[in-house]
Amino acid sequence: MSFGKNLQYLRQLSRNMTQEALAEKLNVSRQTISKWEMDTANPEMDKALEICKIFNCSLDNLFREEMDKRSDAYSNLRVEEVAGFRYIEHTVISTEPESDAIGHLRRIAKKNGIDNPRIIGWDFPNLSQEQTNVFNMHGYTAALILPDGKKIDGVDIREQSAHKYVAIHIDRPFDNPFVTIPGAYHTLSDFMRTNGLEQVYDGVIPCFETGCESMDVYIACK
């Protein structure tokens, strides 16, 4: 862990706050911020507490954690207004639920003449310990976004209004998926906390992923 790297990370999350801007808030010089970020000096306790207040984090976050779990695969960290959409969803619990759920919806899309279907997905958490630990299963829900005016008989069509999300782009997410994808959620959570954004669970899809070769991860917020 490195206090300097954590501080630089927090600045970047806070809409790329400059060293000069942080120095002004703390009433220190820009050179002092630079020394902290290079780990050639540490702040006094009162300044460390001020940093915690500015970035809405704890002393443990600053000095004991490796906060920056990003990689070169991440880009375009942003707040985005996602337009409203209609969708159908399909949940699978298996050892390979993502491909099963997405494949099912692709077949529905093809059957109903939907070219280049837009599919999003998210983890389905309601599994028993036996399913997870004994049978090595997990759950995944995929959702097919319906084109305007498209109707599909015999399925439950859901609707979501336009809503604000924080989002991040991942190149090559499946090169190391068990690190890269959770790391994206970690970065988004840090971004929300640093910028005073609260996650929303009711009335919207709380989080979802879209894309395969490259991926965007979204978390709903106020």
LINBEL-V826036 format. One line per field, one symbol per residue. ss: DSSP state (H for helix, E for strand, L for the rest). psi: psi as a letter, one per 30 degrees, with the letter a starting at -180 (. if undefined). burial: 1 if it has 9 or more other C-alpha atoms within 8 Angstrom, else 0. Layout:
ss->???
psi->???
burial->???
//
This chain:
ss->LLHHHHHHHHHHHLLLLLHHHHHHHHLLLHHHHHHHHLLLLLLLHHHHHHHHHHHLLLHHHHHHLLLLLLLLLEEEEEEEEELLEEEEEEEEEELLHHHHHHHHHHHHHHHLLLLLLEEEEEEELLLLHHHHHHLLLEEEEEEEEELLLLLLLLLLLEEELLEEEEEEEEELLLLLHHHHHHHHHHHHHHHHHHLLLLELLLLLLLEEEELLLEEEEEEEEL
psi->lkeeeeeeeeeeeihhkleeeeeeefhlleeeeeeefghflllleeeeeeeeeeghlleeeeffliejgllffklhklkkjklllklllkkkjafieeeeeeeeeeeeeeeggjkhkjklllkjfilleeeeeeghlllkkkkjkklkfkkjkgljklkklklklklkkkkhfgeiefeeeeeeeeeeeeeeeeghkkkkfkfljellkkldelkkkkkkl.
burial->011111111111110010100111010111011111111000000011111100111010111111000100110010000001111111111001110111011100110001001011110100100011000011111111110000000000000101111111111110001001111111110111111010110001111111100111111110
//
